């Protein structure tokens, strides 16, 4: 019997190694469970002492800095206590949106009519339909562009209703009904009138095949929208994305199921980070680690959706500009001076020479926002220097800043331009312009006295 006992011990000692090999895990994978090595940090102690000198409580600070693989803890303080993360919550919403839609997803808004436009009367006899899938950067500018595109192509009056189908929103402060009112008002100001009512419907209730497609608006890729959101901390984008995902509870559920979190370390009230949210520094690092590896599997990096401090436009442009750290820190800021006595947070990735990329989360509460920002900058700079200085320098972001695009006409307008009545209308309009302004004078030029 003794030989069986020793055989079981031998097999059990090799089982975890074999299990990791079968699962494809290695030393660089976040799934490998091992006790992390703690690196003594004089930078952390010096920084906490400075806060104490300002009479800020140590109990109101949550800090964690770990190597990317989780093998080393470079700094840790109150890492398991939950604090208000403010807009650091946008990183969690970004991850949930990427997983749901995919980084290359583009949102589409389409405009249909019940029939072709009567070009002589510049009238649509039926309804005008706005079919939306919830573009989070669709706003008043896009609405004004829509009306100008329709009016420029000869449509001035809609005899039927304005039908808005799908989750269209012009402003995060407005619900669907208020957004519909705003849209109709903008269309009217730019020369398009409606005889009928404004009707809200589900997108599934509209059958595009039975209607005439007029225009399409296609957004930038989600990855570029998220960079804009995170660089400039745009609450409207994050909250609209959260709504498309099913609300704050669904974002929280995603984090628990995909980032190894539990209810004790995360609470999502608003996907943007507004209102009452809670997150521990350890939870923030777990989210970023999961997001890092998820992006890496798709040939992407964190700086594809986050700004480089000191280089990129946005909330981090004026920070970390010292040559010792500029270009080596990625981050998402969080600010809420009206909650929890004043909240300033920062989470992201810093490149150290001694330990490679390091994930960090700093959650400061009950103090001056500006004081905390300076403290965060000085602490990270000292910590990077303590760990050999910067190990990598990143370039500034090269993507678009606007995350918007123009309205694209459908093939219908091309065929309409070739119709006899359309050519007659264009010729008549040109003749009127010549009689009114003269053949050799440009419209809008000043007359000489």
Buried (B, 14 or more C-beta within 10 A) or exposed (E): EEEEEEEEEEEEEEEEEEEBEEEEBEEEEBEBEEEBEEBEBEBBEEBBEBBEEEEBEEEBBBBBBBBBBBBBBBBBBBBEBBBBBBBBBBBBBBBBBBBBBEBEBBBBBBBBBBEBBBBEEBBBBBBBBBBBBBBBBBBBEBBBBBBBBBBEBBBBBBBBBBBBBBBBBBEBEBEEEEBBEBBBEBBEEBBBEBEBEBBBEEBEEBEEEEBBBBBBBBBBBBBBBBBBBBBBBBBBBBBBBBBBBEBBEBBBBBBBEBBBBEEEBBBBBBBBBBEEBBBBBBBBBBBBBBBBBBBEEEEBEBBBBBBBBBBBEBBBBEBBBEEEBBBBBBBBBBBBBEBBEBBBBBBBBBBBBBBBBBBBBBBBBBBBBEBBBEBBBBBBBBBBBBBEBBBEEBEEBEBBBEBBBEBEBBEBBEEBBEEEEBEEBEEEEEEEEEEEEEEEEEEEEEEEE
